């Protein structure tokens, strides 16, 4: 597909037009997506609204290379996976698209990354290869050019000292961490931060008992002395992110959209306020698949906001077994 500027969309009409164009392209050029649509007996030329687009179950990233391009992949991002589970694989043919997506997305919600010292507490991600989150945060650090920006693995004392010192100097700080590591930090140190965005990326990764979001955020708010805990919603299979500035309500950038589907009928899109499976349109995924049915449960609200309520109990999304591909 010719180079298009997905990062210059001004309204929902432009988004819908672009999404339908990308759908037609991917339905013809993505072998996995094309066969999935064929098994559903859907005529791609009948699709006139984004709500009619079939969303590819995210499990296919574990079993097949999901590509809409013949270009050689520049990078392979891998999901964390757990013992005995196959990892998702996202073949990225153009890293500049990912870099532009995550940079413009962050700046859309928080302003220039250059203004922040970036402190990362992401041990479970650092301990493995192919993390798209590590790639993003490392790029943030390079762009910030702040002396104290860096990854902290087990050196919580040094992190705590730098955090207090920078915050007291009225410097803008982004502390981004996996949930269990942030809890480890506040169990050893108590803070009263005034200039720091504390952002959790979710997940106990088997290190701690899972907590509901309200409980987790309450503990982190008290530990860091802040009024809100921010969150990042992203995944290996996406090249865009959504952010929450508090209370678990996420917003997404203009080239992304969240819909919810009926858990009993995967092709039915639900109205705002109804709980369902989260479907993601990520136009930055132009060379893989922009239309993904995730295993997350959530609700959408007005003005492009949504909430993540949890995950499906069963390992396979309903409708995923509609096709068996060799």
HELIX and SHEET records of a PDB file:
HELIX    1   1 UNK A    6  UNK A    8  5                                   3    
HELIX    2   2 UNK A   12  UNK A   29  1                                  18    
HELIX    3   3 UNK A   31  UNK A   39  1                                   9    
HELIX    4   4 UNK A   44  UNK A   46  5                                   3    
HELIX    5   5 UNK A   50  UNK A   52  5                                   3    
HELIX    6   6 UNK A   60  UNK A   63  1                                   4    
HELIX    7   7 UNK A   95  UNK A  110  1                                  16    
HELIX    8   8 UNK A  113  UNK A  115  5                                   3    
HELIX    9   9 UNK A  123  UNK A  126  1                                   4    
HELIX   10  10 UNK A  132  UNK A  144  1                                  13    
HELIX   11  11 UNK A  156  UNK A  168  1                                  13    
HELIX   12  12 UNK A  179  UNK A  188  1                                  10    
HELIX   13  13 UNK A  213  UNK A  224  1                                  12    
HELIX   14  14 UNK A  283  UNK A  285  5                                   3    
HELIX   15  15 UNK A  320  UNK A  322  5                                   3    
SHEET    1   A 4 UNK A  56  UNK A  57  0                                        
SHEET    2   A 4 UNK A 291  UNK A 301  1                                        
SHEET    3   A 4 UNK A 276  UNK A 282 -1                                        
SHEET    4   A 4 UNK A 256  UNK A 261 -1                                        
SHEET    1   B10 UNK A  56  UNK A  57  0                                        
SHEET    2   B10 UNK A 291  UNK A 301  1                                        
SHEET    3   B10 UNK A 305  UNK A 311 -1                                        
SHEET    4   B10 UNK A 249  UNK A 252 -1                                        
SHEET    5   B10 UNK A 242  UNK A 244 -1                                        
SHEET    6   B10 UNK A 230  UNK A 233 -1                                        
SHEET    7   B10 UNK A 196  UNK A 200  1                                        
SHEET    8   B10 UNK A 172  UNK A 177  1                                        
SHEET    9   B10 UNK A 116  UNK A 121  1                                        
SHEET   10   B10 UNK A 150  UNK A 151  1                                        
SHEET    1   C 2 UNK A  75  UNK A  78  0                                        
SHEET    2   C 2 UNK A  89  UNK A  92 -1                                        
END                                                                             
